[in-house]
């Protein structure tokens, strides 16, 4: 499972103490401040450490609030071997997503170009409203349009933030429903021949 790690990690280690709130002198890891993106961080524990009981991850959410995630470990460790904190995609060779995209034209009046962080909607129709729906997270955009057509849904077969895009007609407008893999902030900008959506 992937998390946006923004602050630091506190590791609770068992030293055969009865009180888990006893102060423990844990060697601090120095995390790079030059780049906010998590790659790999190595850190060592004190020589007394014999078992990791749990990992407490403090992270910042989209709205800036702080939350905790507690992960039970209960595994023995060799304190001489550094621990590694990293973020990797399973079963997938890392791609240069900025150069990777999907394009499709479900109808003659609209075209999509989808990458990991951006979605372009090329259409002459005017966007009249947009909003986000939860469970699952969907970005909804409505456009002025008066013709009926059968709904088209396209699954995005990439590890992008957008999971699928559905285009369907309603009375007086058509709706674009972009299903996301999780909760993201979005920004919509008017561009030549359509709109650009930026996901954060």
N, C-alpha and C positions, 0 to 999 in steps of 0.2 A: 504494500500500500504506500502511496506516495503522499507526502506532506510538504507544505511550504514552510521550510525551516528558516526562521528569521532571527531568532534570538540565540539561545544556547541550550545545552543539554546538561541535566543533572543526573548523575548515575548513582543509584543507591546500592551500596555494596555490603554484603554480609561479612562481619568480623566476629561472629558468634556473640553478638551483643543482644541483650534482651530488649532494650529500648531502641526502636528504630529511629528515634528522634535525637539520639546522641550525636554530638558534633563529630564529623568525620573529616579529616584533613585529606581532601582529594586534590591531586595535582591538576591544575587548570590547563586546558588546552588553549593554545593561541590560535584563533581563527582569523583568516585573512580578511582585512577590511577593504582591500583594493577592488575586489569583485564580489558583488552580492550573491552571485550564483553559486550554489553548493556543488562542489566537485567531489573532492575527497579530503577528509580531515583525519589526521592520526593523533591519538593521545594515549598516554600511559596512566595507569592507576598506581597508587602507593604499593609498596612491597607487602603490606599487610593484607591486601585484597586477595580473596580466595574464591568468591562467588558473586556474580551479579544477580541481585534479586529482582530489580526492575529498572526500566529506563523511563525517565520523565522528560517529555519533550514540551518545551514552552514555545508556542508559535503565535504569530500575529495573523488575524483574519482579515478579510477584505475590508471590513469597516474599521479596522485599526484596533479592535479589542484584543486582549490577550487571553489565550486559552491553554489548557493543559491536556496532554495525552499521556496516559500511563500504560506502559507495556510490560507485562510480566515476563521475566526471563528465567530466573532460577536455574542458572547454569554455572558450572565451575569454570574458572579461567586461570590461565598462567599470567601473572601480573607482568612478567618480563616481555610479553608479546604485546605490542601496541594494538589498541582497538581502532577500528576504521569506521568512520561515518561517511557514507556516500549515497548518491542517488543515481540509480541506473535503471534502464528499462529491461525487463526480463524478456528473453527469447527474441530479441530484436537487435539487429546491428544499428547503431546510432546513425541517423541520417542528418543531412544538412537541410532542416525543414524549411528554412527561409527560401531555398531554391526548389522546394518540392511543393506541388500544388495539384489540384484536381479541377478540371473545367467540365461543365456540362450545360446543355441547352434543353430544358424540359419542354418549353414552348417557344414559339417564334418571337414573342414579345419580351422574353427574359432569358438572361444567361448568368451563370454563377461561375465564379473562380474562387476556390477555397484553398487556403494554406493553413498552417497551424494557428497563427495569430491574427490573420486577416481573412475577411470574406468580402468579395466584391459582388454586388448585384447590379448587373447592367440591364437597365430598363428605362423607358421614357415615362413610365407611370410615376405619379407623385406619391411619396410616402406620407400618409396622413396620421399615423400613430405608431408607437412601438412600446413594448413593455416586456417584462420578464415573468415567466411562470415557473414555480418550483415543482419538484417531484413528478417527472424528471424536469431538470432545468431546461426551459425553452425560451429562446428569444423570438418574440412575435413581432412581425412588421406587416402592416396593412397598407395597401396601395390602391389608389383610385382605378377602377376598372369596371366595365359594365357587361362583359360577355361571360357566359358560362363555359366551364371546361371541367373535365374530370381531374380529380386530385392526382398529382404526381409526387412520389416520394423517392428520394435518392439517398441510399446509404453511402457514407464516406468511408471507403475501405483503406483508411490511413489512421495512424495514431495522432490524429488532430484533436483540437478542442471541440470541434463540431462533429457530432456523431451521424447526423442525418439532416436533410433539408426537404421539407414538404411544401408544395405549392398548390393551393386550393382556392376555388372561387366561392364568393359569397355575394349577397345582394348589394351591388354597387361598389364592390371592391374585391381584390384578391389578397389572400393571406400567405405570407411566408413564415413557416415555423421551423426554426433552426434548433434542433435538439443538441444540447451540449453534454459533454461527459461529466461535468461538474459545475460548480458555481464560479462564475467569472463576472468581472466588471466588463461593461461594453461601452463603446463610443461609436456613434454613427456620424459620418461626415459625407457631405454632398460632394461628389466628384463628377468629372465629365462622363456623361452617358450612364449615370447611376449613383450608387451609394457604396461607401466603404465602411465595413464594420471592423473595429479593432477590439480584440478580446485580451483582457489582462487577468 
